[in-house]
Amino acid sequence: MEAYSKVWDDVLQNIRERVGPLRFNLWFKNTRLESFNDNYANIIVPNIFTQVWLQENFANVLREGIGKLVNNKDLDIRFSIKKNGEGENISMTNIPPLPEEKTDSGKNYSQVNRILKLEDFVVGTNNRLAYTAALEMVKDKYPAFNPLFIHGAVGVGKTHILQGVLNKAKEEQNINAIYMSAEKWTNEFIYSLQKGKIEAFRQKFRNADMFLIDDVHFFSNKQSTQEEFLHTFNALFELSKKIILASDAHPKLIGQLKENLASRFMSGMVIKIDKPEYVTRLLILRSKAAKFDVHFPEDVLEFIAEKFDENVREVESALITLSAHARFNEKKIDLQLVNEVLSEFLCNEGKIIKINEIEESVLTHFNISRTDLHSNKKTKSIAFPRQVCMYLIKTLLNWSYQQIGNYFTSKKHSTVMFAIKKVNEQIESDKQFKLSIEKLMERIKKEKR
C-alpha cells in the first residue's frame, strides 16, 4: 500500500500543477490508487459523479501519469466507488448504461405526456454528465456538490431532469421535495407580500429537503425577488438541503442578476446540456415512437433524426404531426408520407426560418445574453443588437411591428419602428455594416437543420 501511495502522490503532484488547486481539491481530494500492474490501474473514487467526471475530463492525464511508471501508454484505468468500506468496480470503458427503452406500443397517444421520470430520460454524450449528477443528488444524502445548476438551450431536457429527480425522490424517500418554475415562485412571493403572509411563504420553502427551481433566468431584472430568493437559498444551503436549478443561460450570462446570487449558483456544480447529436436523437425518437398507437418504421425515424437536429421538442412534434396524418387519413407511415407532411420543414431552398435561429445568430454575433437582449437596458452594447434583431425579424419573417414589440416584452409599436429605421439608415450609410448584416442574414438562411 505504501508503494501505491508513493506512485499516486507523484501522479497527483503533476495533476495539481496542471489543473490548479481549486479543481484539484474538488475532484482528487478523496481519491486514491488502490492497485496497478502492467495492464491496468484501479482508482478509488467517492461517488459515481466523480467517476464520470474523471473519465470524461482526466482520462488521458491519469493514463499518461501512471502509464509512465509501467511503460504502457494504453493502460486501462478502472474505478471503484468506495461506499461503506466496500468498492464497486467500474471499468473506464464501462460507463453507466442508457436507460432501457420502453417498447409498449399498446399505449395510446393520450399517455405520451405522462409524468416525467429519470428512467425515461434518454442519455447521450450531450447530457450524460447532467443526468449522472442528477442521480447523485437523489441517491447520496450528502452529494459531493451542492447546488447543481443545469443550463442549456430550449428543449434539451432540463425540465425532464428536474421533474425526474422530484418524482424519483418522492418515490424512494420520505422527504419534502419542492419543484416549481422561477415565475411561479415569484408570483407566490408577490402574493404573500400583498396578503401579509411572508412568514408562511418563507417557512414553506425553507423547510424543504430538496428544492428544485426551473427557468431561473426569469429572476433577471427582479431585484427584490432576487434578494428574497437569496435568503431562501442561503437558509437551505446552511442546512445542507439539496438544491437543483435550471436555466437557459449560465449564471454569469443571466442579465441583471445580483452578483452574490450568481456566485451562490456557481458555488456547486454548473453543467451545460448541449443539443442532442444524431445517435441520441434517434434513441429519443425510438423511445417516444413506442408510446404512439401507430407504427414508425426505422427508416422514418432515422430520416427524422437526421433532419431535425435542434432539440427534443422538434423531433417529438414531427412524430405527433405524422401520427395525426396517418390516423386521420388512414395511411401507413413511410418516407413518402414524411416528405408530404413535413416537406415545408425539410426543404433547404425555402427553409422556414424560426425566431430562435435569428435570435441565436444575433446573440453569437454580438456576444450578449438572451436575457440582456430582452431586457430594458439602453446601453449601446445591448440596445443596438436588440435593434438589429428587430430588423432581422421584420426582414426575414415579416412580422408586424406589434408582434415584434410583444416578443420583446411589450415594446411599443413606435419603438420597433424607430429601431428598424435606425438599422436601415446605418445600412445605407455604412458599407461595412451593410456587408455584416448581409452575411448574418445569409448565415441564418443557409444554416442546416
VEXLUM-895611 format. One record per residue (C-alpha): residue in one letter; x, y, z. Coordinates in steps of 0.5 Angstrom, whole numbers, padded with zeros to 4 digits, always signed. Each point is the difference from the previous one (the first is absolute). Example, Ala and Ser with C-alpha at 12.3 -4.5 7.8 and 13.67 -1.06 7.14 Angstrom:
BEGIN
A+0025-0009+0016S+0002+0007-0002
This chain:
BEGIN
M+0000+0000+0000E+0006+0005+0001A+0003-0001-0007Y-0007+0001-0003S-0001+0007+0005K+0007+0002-0003V-0002-0001-0007W-0007+0003+0001D+0004+0006+0003D+0004+0001-0006V-0005+0000-0004L-0005+0005+0004Q+0006+0005+0000N+0000+0000-0007I-0007+0001-0001R+0000+0005+0006E+0005+0004-0005R-0004-0001-0006V-0008+0002+0003G+0002+0005+0006P-0002-0001+0007L-0008+0001-0001R-0001-0005-0005F+0005-0005+0003N-0004+0000+0007L-0007+0000-0003W+0002-0007-0004F+0006-0003+0003K+0000+0001+0008N-0004-0006+0001T+0003-0005-0005R+0006-0005+0001L+0004-0005-0004E-0003-0007+0002S+0005-0004-0004F+0003-0001-0007N+0004-0004-0004D+0003+0000-0008N-0007+0000-0003Y-0005+0004+0005A+0000+0005+0006N-0006-0001+0005I-0002+0007+0003I-0005+0001+0006V-0005+0006-0001P-0005+0002+0005N-0006+0000-0005I-0003-0001-0007F+0000+0007-0002T+0008+0001+0002Q+0001-0007-0004V-0004+0003-0006W+0004+0007+0000L+0007-0003+0001Q-0002-0005-0006E-0002+0006-0005N+0005+0005+0002F+0006-0003+0003A+0001-0007-0003N+0006+0002-0004V+0003+0003+0006L-0001-0006+0004R+0002-0005-0005E+0006+0004-0002G+0003+0002+0007I-0001-0008+0002G+0002-0003-0006K+0007+0004+0000L+0001-0005+0006V-0001-0006-0003N+0002+0002-0007N-0007-0001-0003K-0004+0006-0004D-0006-0005-0001L-0001-0001+0008D-0007-0002+0002I-0003+0005+0005R-0005-0003+0005F-0004+0003+0005S-0003-0003+0007I-0005+0004+0003K+0001+0000+0008K-0006-0001+0004N-0001-0003+0007G+0007-0002-0001E-0001-0004-0006G+0002+0001-0007E-0004-0001-0006N+0004-0001-0006I-0002+0004-0007S+0005+0000-0006M+0002+0006-0004T-0004-0003-0006N-0006-0002+0004I-0003+0007+0001P-0007+0000+0003P-0005-0003-0005L-0006+0003-0003P-0007-0001+0003E-0004-0006-0003E-0004+0003-0006K-0008-0001+0002T-0003-0004-0006D-0007-0001+0002S-0003+0002-0007G-0007-0001+0003K+0000+0007+0004N-0004+0005-0004Y+0001+0007-0001S-0003+0003+0006Q+0005-0003+0004V+0006+0003-0004N+0000+0006+0005R+0001-0004+0006I+0004+0001+0007L+0007+0002-0002K+0004-0006+0003L+0008+0000+0000E-0001-0008-0002D-0003+0003-0007F+0006+0005-0001V+0004-0002-0006V+0007+0001+0002G+0005+0002-0005T+0007+0004-0001N-0003+0006+0001N-0004-0001+0006R+0004-0005+0004L+0003+0004+0005A-0006+0004+0002Y-0004-0007+0000T+0005-0003+0005A+0001+0006+0004A-0008+0000+0001L+0001-0008+0002E+0005+0002+0005M-0005+0006+0003V-0005-0006+0001K+0004-0005+0003D+0005+0003+0004K-0002+0003+0007Y+0006+0005-0001P+0002+0000-0007A+0007+0003-0002F-0003+0006-0003N-0006+0005+0002P-0003+0003-0003L-0001-0003-0007F-0001+0005-0006I-0002-0002-0006H+0000+0004-0006G-0002+0000-0008A-0004+0002-0006V-0007-0001+0000G-0003-0008-0001V+0007-0003+0002G-0003-0004+0006K+0001+0005+0006T-0007-0001+0003H-0001-0007-0001I+0006-0001+0004L-0002+0005+0006Q-0007-0004+0000G+0003-0006-0001V+0004+0001+0006L-0006+0002+0004N-0004-0006-0002K+0006-0005+0002A+0001+0004+0007K-0007-0001+0002E-0001-0007-0003E+0006-0002+0004Q+0001+0004+0006N-0005+0003+0005I+0003+0008-0001N-0004+0006-0001A+0002+0002-0007I-0002+0006-0004Y+0000+0002-0007M-0002+0006-0004S+0002+0005-0005A+0003+0006+0002E-0006+0004-0003K-0005-0004+0005W+0005+0001+0006T+0000+0008-0002N-0008+0000+0000E+0000-0003+0006F+0005+0004+0003I-0004+0007-0002Y-0007-0003+0002S+0003-0002+0007L+0002+0007+0001Q-0006+0003-0002K-0004-0004+0004G+0005+0001+0006K+0002-0008+0000I+0007+0001-0001E+0002-0004+0006A-0004-0006-0002F+0003+0000-0007R+0007+0000+0003Q-0002-0006+0004K-0003-0004-0006F+0007+0001-0004R+0005+0000+0006N-0003-0007+0003A+0001-0003-0007D+0005-0006+0000M+0001+0000-0008F-0001+0007-0003L-0001+0000-0008I-0001+0006-0004D-0001+0000-0007D+0001+0006-0005V+0005+0004+0005H+0001+0005-0006F-0007+0003+0002F+0003+0004+0006S+0004+0004-0005N-0001+0008+0002K-0005-0002+0006Q+0005+0003+0006S-0005-0001+0006T-0002-0007-0003Q+0008-0002+0000E+0001+0003+0007E-0005-0005+0003F+0002-0006-0004L+0007+0001+0002H-0002+0000+0007T-0004-0007-0001F+0006-0003-0004N+0004+0002+0006A-0004-0003+0005L-0001-0006-0004F+0008-0001-0001E+0002+0001+0007L-0005-0006+0002S+0003-0004-0006K-0006-0001-0003K+0000-0002-0008I+0000+0006-0005I-0001-0001-0007L-0001+0006-0005A-0001+0000-0008S+0000+0006-0004D+0001+0001-0008A+0007+0004+0002H+0006-0001+0004P-0001+0004+0007K+0005+0005-0003L-0004+0001-0006I-0006+0002+0003G-0001+0007-0001Q-0001+0005+0007L+0001-0006+0004K+0003+0002+0007E+0007-0002+0000N-0001-0003+0007L-0006-0004-0002A+0004-0002-0007S+0006-0002+0005R-0004-0005+0004F-0003-0003-0006M+0007-0002-0002S+0003-0002+0007G-0002-0007-0002M+0000-0004-0007V-0002+0004-0006I-0002-0005-0006K-0002+0002-0007I-0004-0004-0004D+0001+0000-0008K-0004-0001-0006P-0001-0008-0001E+0004-0003-0005Y-0003-0005-0005V+0001-0006+0004T-0003+0003+0006R-0006+0003-0005L-0001-0007-0003L+0000-0003+0007I-0005+0005+0002L-0005-0001-0006R+0000-0007+0001S-0002+0001+0008K-0005+0005-0002A-0003-0004-0006A-0001-0006+0004K-0005+0004+0004F-0005+0001-0006D-0005-0005-0003V+0003+0001-0007H+0006-0004-0002F+0006+0004-0002P+0005-0003-0005E+0007+0000+0002D+0002+0004-0007V-0005+0005+0002L+0003+0001+0007E+0007+0000-0003F-0002+0006-0005I-0004+0004+0005A+0006-0001+0005E+0005+0003-0006K-0004+0006-0002F-0003+0002+0007D+0006+0002+0004E-0002+0006+0004N-0003-0003+0006V-0004-0006+0003R-0007+0004-0001E+0001+0001-0007V+0001-0008-0001E-0006-0001+0004S-0004+0005-0004A+0002-0004-0006L-0003-0006+0003I-0006+0003+0002T-0001+0003-0007L+0001-0007-0003S-0004-0004+0004A-0006+0005+0000H+0000+0000-0008A+0001-0008+0000R-0006-0001+0004F-0005+0006-0003N+0002-0002-0007E+0000-0008+0001K+0007+0000-0002K+0006-0004+0002I+0006+0004+0002D+0006-0001-0005L+0005+0005-0003Q-0005+0002-0006L-0005+0003+0006V+0006+0003+0003N+0002+0004-0006E-0007+0002-0001V-0002+0002+0007L+0007+0003+0002S+0002+0003-0006E+0000+0007+0002F+0004-0001+0006L+0005-0004-0004C+0002+0004-0007N+0006+0003+0000E-0001+0005-0005G-0006+0003+0003K+0002-0001+0007I-0005+0002+0005I+0004+0005+0005K-0002+0000+0007I+0000+0005+0005N+0005-0003+0005E+0005-0001-0006I+0000+0007-0002E+0001+0002+0008E+0006-0005+0001S+0003+0003-0006V+0000+0007+0003L+0002-0003+0007T+0006-0003-0003H+0002+0006-0005F+0000+0005+0006N+0002-0005+0006I-0006+0002+0004S-0005-0004+0004R-0007-0001-0002T-0002+0003+0007D+0003+0006-0002L-0003+0000-0007H-0007+0000+0003S+0002+0005+0006N-0002+0007+0000K+0008+0002+0000K+0001+0006-0004T+0008+0000+0000K+0002+0000-0008S+0003-0007+0001I-0007-0003+0002A-0004+0005-0004F+0003-0001-0007P+0000-0007+0000R-0007+0000+0002Q-0002+0005-0006V+0004-0005-0005C-0004-0006+0003M-0007+0004-0001Y+0003+0002-0007L+0001-0007-0002I-0006-0003+0003K-0004+0005-0005T+0004-0001-0006L+0000-0008+0001L-0006-0001+0003N-0004+0006-0002W-0003+0000+0007S-0005+0006+0001Y+0003+0006+0005Q-0004-0002+0005Q+0001-0007+0000I+0008+0001+0001G-0002+0005+0005N-0003-0005+0004Y+0005-0005-0001F+0005+0005+0003T-0004+0000+0007S-0005+0005-0002K+0004+0005-0004K-0004+0006-0003H-0002+0000-0008S+0004+0006-0001T+0006-0003+0004V+0000-0005-0005M-0001+0004-0006F+0006+0005+0003A+0005-0006+0001I-0001-0003-0008K+0000+0007-0002K+0007+0002+0003V+0003-0007-0002N-0003+0002-0007E+0004+0006+0000Q+0006-0003+0002I+0000-0005-0005E-0001+0006-0005S+0006+0004+0002D+0005-0005+0003K+0002-0005-0006Q+0004-0005+0005F-0006+0000+0005K-0005-0002-0006L+0005-0006-0002S+0000-0002+0007I-0008+0000+0000E+0000-0004-0007K+0005-0005+0003L-0004-0001+0006M-0007-0001-0004E+0004-0005-0005R+0002-0004+0006I-0007+0000+0003K-0003-0002-0007K+0006-0006-0001E+0000-0003+0007K-0001-0007-0001R-0005-0003+0005
